[in-house]
Amino acid sequence: MRPAIVGLVLVGASLAAACSSNAVTGGTGVGVLDPAAQRACAGLQVVLQLRRSGASPAQLRERISVVYDDARQSSNAVMQARAVALFADATVLATGGEPGSLDSDLAGMNAECSGHGA
């Protein structure tokens, strides 16, 4: 139950941040890889390498938190939402839960970084 609550809190915080960012910039930034999104994408490559090398859940969560922080600063609302999903997955995994949608969320954010996202 606790991981679900953590995930819901993260989603709520991200949506609030996205809405306030949109109010300031006048748009969603969807499809834009601004400097913050570029940092998040670079960090994602580190996460993908860690995942392939069998890093511990705690190591993954630590690195994904950096990606999340970078993505939060982006004007790209899709990037922000994907980072929230990744951070929630990593938190569940680090607290002993199942990986759930971690791999598909990693793939989705990687697609967004390469310009093939939704």
Backbone as CSV, one residue per row, in Angstrom:
resi,resn,N_x,N_y,N_z,CA_x,CA_y,CA_z,C_x,C_y,C_z
1,MET,0.822,-1.191,0.000,0.000,0.000,0.000,0.868,1.257,0.000
2,ARG,1.947,1.228,0.769,2.823,2.395,0.858,3.392,2.804,-0.491
3,PRO,3.887,1.844,-1.320,4.391,2.246,-2.632,3.322,2.914,-3.496
4,ALA,2.087,2.458,-3.376,1.013,3.064,-4.166,0.792,4.511,-3.743
5,ILE,0.868,4.759,-2.461,0.686,6.125,-1.960,1.825,7.009,-2.440
6,VAL,3.055,6.494,-2.381,4.218,7.251,-2.858,4.026,7.609,-4.331
7,GLY,3.582,6.639,-5.113,3.354,6.880,-6.534,2.304,7.944,-6.782
8,LEU,1.215,7.885,-6.042,0.153,8.881,-6.208,0.622,10.280,-5.828
9,VAL,1.405,10.371,-4.767,1.939,11.665,-4.360,2.847,12.219,-5.448
10,LEU,3.693,11.356,-6.018,4.604,11.809,-7.071,3.845,12.270,-8.306
11,VAL,2.814,11.536,-8.668,2.006,11.922,-9.836,1.359,13.272,-9.595
12,GLY,0.796,13.459,-8.410,0.157,14.732,-8.084,1.133,15.893,-8.128
13,ALA,2.312,15.672,-7.567,3.332,16.733,-7.567,3.771,17.070,-8.979
14,SER,3.924,16.046,-9.799,4.349,16.282,-11.175,3.292,17.040,-11.966
15,LEU,2.041,16.658,-11.789,0.972,17.350,-12.504,0.892,18.812,-12.084
16,ALA,1.068,19.061,-10.799,1.046,20.445,-10.329,2.203,21.233,-10.929
17,ALA,3.376,20.612,-10.979,4.542,21.285,-11.565,4.327,21.533,-13.046
18,ALA,3.776,20.557,-13.741,3.537,20.708,-15.173,2.541,21.827,-15.441
19,CYS,1.494,21.891,-14.642,0.486,22.927,-14.833,1.069,24.309,-14.563
20,SER,1.858,24.437,-13.499,2.424,25.751,-13.202,3.434,26.157,-14.263
21,SER,4.191,25.187,-14.783,5.146,25.469,-15.851,4.410,25.921,-17.106
22,ASN,3.315,25.262,-17.425,2.535,25.620,-18.610,1.950,27.020,-18.483
23,ALA,1.552,27.379,-17.279,0.983,28.704,-17.070,2.030,29.780,-17.334
24,VAL,3.274,29.509,-16.961,4.340,30.484,-17.151,4.769,30.559,-18.611
25,THR,4.938,29.385,-19.250,5.464,29.377,-20.612,4.385,29.517,-21.669
26,GLY,3.134,29.277,-21.290,2.049,29.382,-22.247,1.922,28.160,-23.142
27,GLY,2.568,27.051,-22.790,2.473,25.850,-23.608,2.926,24.628,-22.849
28,THR,2.901,23.495,-23.536,3.257,22.240,-22.876,4.688,21.836,-23.124
29,GLY,5.342,22.411,-24.121,6.708,22.035,-24.419,6.823,20.630,-24.971
30,VAL,5.712,20.022,-25.354,5.724,18.653,-25.851,6.577,18.587,-27.108
31,GLY,7.467,17.621,-27.135,8.340,17.439,-28.273,9.604,18.286,-28.225
32,VAL,9.704,19.174,-27.243,10.860,20.044,-27.115,11.852,19.414,-26.143
33,LEU,13.081,19.258,-26.607,14.134,18.785,-25.709,14.971,19.993,-25.300
34,ASP,14.440,20.733,-24.335,15.156,21.876,-23.803,16.357,21.377,-22.988
35,PRO,17.182,22.263,-22.475,18.378,21.814,-21.749,18.082,20.856,-20.583
36,ALA,17.012,21.093,-19.849,16.668,20.199,-18.737,16.292,18.811,-19.257
37,ALA,15.536,18.763,-20.340,15.164,17.475,-20.938,16.402,16.770,-21.489
38,GLN,17.315,17.521,-22.059,18.555,16.924,-22.568,19.377,16.318,-21.435
39,ARG,19.419,17.000,-20.279,20.124,16.431,-19.117,19.431,15.161,-18.649
40,ALA,18.102,15.184,-18.641,17.343,13.996,-18.230,17.620,12.833,-19.185
41,CYS,17.682,13.126,-20.470,17.951,12.081,-21.468,19.364,11.519,-21.314
42,ALA,20.321,12.386,-21.028,21.690,11.914,-20.798,21.738,11.027,-19.550
43,GLY,21.035,11.443,-18.513,20.962,10.643,-17.293,20.260,9.322,-17.518
44,LEU,19.271,9.328,-18.395,18.552,8.096,-18.710,19.492,7.063,-19.318
45,GLN,20.423,7.512,-20.129,21.376,6.571,-20.729,22.212,5.881,-19.641
46,VAL,22.546,6.616,-18.595,23.262,6.026,-17.456,22.374,5.000,-16.760
47,VAL,21.106,5.333,-16.584,20.160,4.409,-15.946,20.030,3.130,-16.771
48,LEU,19.916,3.276,-18.085,19.792,2.098,-18.947,21.023,1.203,-18.835
49,GLN,22.186,1.818,-18.763,23.419,1.040,-18.601,23.432,0.332,-17.240
50,LEU,23.016,1.031,-16.201,22.944,0.415,-14.869,21.972,-0.760,-14.863
51,ARG,20.847,-0.585,-15.520,19.828,-1.648,-15.586,20.404,-2.877,-16.291
52,ARG,21.108,-2.650,-17.408,21.712,-3.763,-18.146,22.791,-4.469,-17.328
53,SER,23.492,-3.715,-16.491,24.599,-4.305,-15.725,24.143,-4.938,-14.416
54,GLY,22.837,-4.905,-14.147,22.322,-5.564,-12.947,22.474,-4.756,-11.671
55,ALA,22.401,-3.447,-11.763,22.510,-2.589,-10.584,21.400,-2.904,-9.582
56,SER,21.662,-2.607,-8.336,20.673,-2.850,-7.282,19.497,-1.879,-7.433
57,PRO,18.346,-2.246,-6.885,17.203,-1.327,-6.921,17.522,0.041,-6.304
58,ALA,18.309,0.041,-5.237,18.672,1.319,-4.598,19.531,2.177,-5.528
59,GLN,20.451,1.544,-6.248,21.288,2.294,-7.196,20.439,2.862,-8.331
60,LEU,19.514,2.050,-8.833,18.637,2.529,-9.905,17.798,3.713,-9.435
61,ARG,17.218,3.585,-8.248,16.369,4.659,-7.734,17.174,5.940,-7.547
62,GLU,18.380,5.809,-7.042,19.227,6.986,-6.831,19.485,7.707,-8.154
63,ARG,19.812,6.945,-9.177,20.114,7.557,-10.474,18.845,8.073,-11.154
64,ILE,17.747,7.335,-11.020,16.480,7.781,-11.611,16.004,9.060,-10.925
65,SER,16.321,9.240,-9.646,15.919,10.477,-8.965,16.608,11.693,-9.590
66,VAL,17.832,11.515,-10.080,18.542,12.601,-10.767,17.834,12.916,-12.096
67,VAL,17.474,11.861,-12.827,16.736,12.033,-14.086,15.406,12.744,-13.815
68,TYR,14.717,12.311,-12.765,13.443,12.920,-12.375,13.621,14.412,-12.077
69,ASP,14.648,14.752,-11.303,14.886,16.160,-10.967,15.149,16.995,-12.220
70,ASP,15.936,16.447,-13.143,16.206,17.173,-14.389,14.932,17.331,-15.211
71,ALA,14.173,16.253,-15.354,12.953,16.297,-16.166,11.914,17.242,-15.579
72,ARG,11.868,17.340,-14.269,10.924,18.256,-13.612,11.150,19.695,-14.030
73,GLN,12.377,20.029,-14.349,12.716,21.402,-14.729,12.455,21.682,-16.209
74,SER,12.094,20.651,-16.954,11.840,20.807,-18.383,10.443,21.388,-18.616
75,SER,10.287,22.059,-19.742,8.961,22.538,-20.140,8.170,21.449,-20.861
76,ASN,8.799,20.304,-21.121,8.165,19.199,-21.835,7.326,18.375,-20.856
77,ALA,6.008,18.526,-20.955,5.092,17.857,-20.028,5.146,16.335,-20.156
78,VAL,5.379,15.826,-21.358,5.473,14.376,-21.552,6.722,13.849,-20.853
79,MET,7.815,14.575,-20.985,9.056,14.192,-20.315,8.846,14.167,-18.799
80,GLN,8.162,15.168,-18.283,7.881,15.225,-16.848,7.060,14.021,-16.406
81,ALA,6.022,13.696,-17.158,5.155,12.575,-16.799,5.900,11.245,-16.867
82,ARG,6.725,11.077,-17.877,7.499,9.833,-17.988,8.487,9.703,-16.826
83,ALA,9.067,10.809,-16.414,10.003,10.780,-15.291,9.291,10.427,-13.991
84,VAL,8.074,10.908,-13.817,7.294,10.556,-12.621,7.030,9.056,-12.600
85,ALA,6.651,8.511,-13.742,6.387,7.069,-13.818,7.646,6.278,-13.484
86,LEU,8.781,6.700,-14.017,10.046,6.021,-13.724,10.388,6.091,-12.249
87,PHE,10.224,7.267,-11.666,10.573,7.441,-10.258,9.653,6.606,-9.370
88,ALA,8.380,6.550,-9.715,7.445,5.721,-8.948,7.824,4.242,-9.065
89,ASP,8.148,3.796,-10.276,8.584,2.400,-10.480,9.817,2.089,-9.644
90,ALA,10.791,2.995,-9.692,12.050,2.770,-8.972,11.829,2.766,-7.464
91,THR,10.922,3.592,-6.996,10.625,3.635,-5.563,9.978,2.338,-5.117
92,VAL,9.039,1.836,-5.897,8.395,0.558,-5.575,9.437,-0.557,-5.560
93,LEU,10.284,-0.582,-6.562,11.320,-1.608,-6.654,12.288,-1.521,-5.471
94,ALA,12.698,-0.317,-5.113,13.660,-0.125,-4.027,13.072,-0.465,-2.663
95,THR,11.758,-0.450,-2.552,11.116,-0.787,-1.279,10.650,-2.232,-1.245
96,GLY,11.145,-3.028,-2.185,10.872,-4.464,-2.162,9.740,-4.926,-3.046
97,GLY,9.174,-4.032,-3.833,8.083,-4.402,-4.722,8.583,-4.991,-6.032
98,GLU,7.658,-5.373,-6.852,7.969,-5.917,-8.173,8.316,-4.779,-9.128
99,PRO,9.136,-5.081,-10.152,9.537,-4.020,-11.082,8.387,-3.447,-11.891
100,GLY,7.287,-4.173,-11.991,6.114,-3.645,-12.682,6.422,-3.158,-14.073
101,SER,6.148,-1.904,-14.323,6.296,-1.338,-15.669,7.620,-0.606,-15.866
102,LEU,8.618,-0.880,-15.028,9.887,-0.164,-15.129,10.488,-0.256,-16.525
103,ASP,10.586,-1.460,-17.065,11.220,-1.610,-18.381,10.441,-0.886,-19.482
104,SER,9.118,-0.962,-19.444,8.342,-0.263,-20.475,8.406,1.251,-20.272
105,ASP,8.487,1.704,-19.023,8.623,3.143,-18.782,10.004,3.652,-19.197
106,LEU,11.034,2.824,-18.988,12.367,3.181,-19.483,12.356,3.305,-21.001
107,ALA,11.714,2.350,-21.664,11.636,2.374,-23.124,10.850,3.583,-23.617
108,GLY,9.765,3.913,-22.922,8.961,5.072,-23.311,9.718,6.369,-23.189
109,MET,10.458,6.518,-22.094,11.217,7.757,-21.934,12.365,7.796,-22.937
110,ASN,12.962,6.658,-23.202,14.034,6.610,-24.200,13.492,7.002,-25.581
111,ALA,12.288,6.564,-25.888,11.656,6.946,-27.151,11.402,8.440,-27.204
112,GLU,10.958,9.004,-26.094,10.740,10.453,-26.029,12.056,11.204,-26.259
113,CYS,13.136,10.685,-25.669,14.452,11.314,-25.823,14.947,11.250,-27.261
114,SER,14.610,10.178,-27.950,15.085,10.021,-29.329,14.120,10.632,-30.344
115,GLY,13.065,11.268,-29.861,12.117,11.936,-30.752,11.033,11.037,-31.295
116,HIS,10.896,9.839,-30.712,9.879,8.904,-31.187,8.798,8.680,-30.145
117,GLY,8.670,9.591,-29.175,7.686,9.447,-28.104,6.298,9.792,-28.557
118,ALA,5.373,9.653,-27.597,3.956,9.909,-27.906,3.686,11.382,-28.090
